[in-house]
Amino acid sequence: MGELEAIRIFLAVAQARSFVGAARQLGLTAASVTRTIAALEDQLGVQLLLRTTRQVSLTAAGALYAARVAPLADGLAQATEDTRAHDGITSGLLRISAPLSLGLRVLPAVLSQFALIHPQTRVALTLSDSFVDILDDAFDLAIRISGPPSDTSTVWRKICKVPRLLVAAPGYLARMGQPARPEDLADHACLAYGPDPVREVWDLRHGPQHRSHSVTGRFGANNGDLLAQLAVQGEGIALLPAFIVVQQLADGTLVPVLPDWHPPDIWLTLYYPPYDRLPLRVATFSDFFETFVKDTRPL
């Protein structure tokens, strides 16, 4: 391994304060990162890092070395990026976080087509319905379906609105009655999105009218597909993105509830760490993903 690559690995360990974290970020094994740092320390004749059971920290010599080599590594990386950008070439590892339901439905086609056009770019995809910390978890971008962001440290890009609606099984409504107004939801089992089935509030609007309903029910989950299946089983009313229940609505196993009352808009968005400028592979994938979604309209 060359000296420049060893420096890049050293800086990643120093930033992550962890061999494992740096390895995950770089797409390497922890053992190879450890060997590279040991070889660099042998070459320099100084100890660069202090290892403890909890974290890794810089020695005085390591801090001095990092301060000197970081601008050089950044300059080289930028020169490489600019050269590739000139010819439209993307490469390297792209780390993406995405929601489970969206990932399973949309991303296989996106990734397959992206790989045909950009074969030198590798993608590591993590599917989770929980909000990830894009900085601590070392993602290059996160795909989310949500309202406006609450974290001011990230950059976000709107792609499109994601329609939502209330749904229930016909058998459930035959048994419990069809709500005529939001106040009637108090007499129904409602399926909450999240681990706590009593903390969600549904805000609904019909023209100038606005109603809020505090969800009460036996079940809560952080995955829309599971909630949809519970609704199909007659366990209650769910508020879900339309793309999750399109098949159930088509085959009649779920039907709309209070169709004239609408929840606030949520958006398909891309979230980024606070880059000064998007890396080429991130910008290229973002443009490709947005074009795919707007052309195919999977949501």
Summary of the structure (lengths in Angstrom):
residues: 299
radius of gyration: 24.3
end to end distance: 45.4
largest distance: 78.5
contacts: 889
relative contact order: 0.14
helix: 44%
strand: 24%
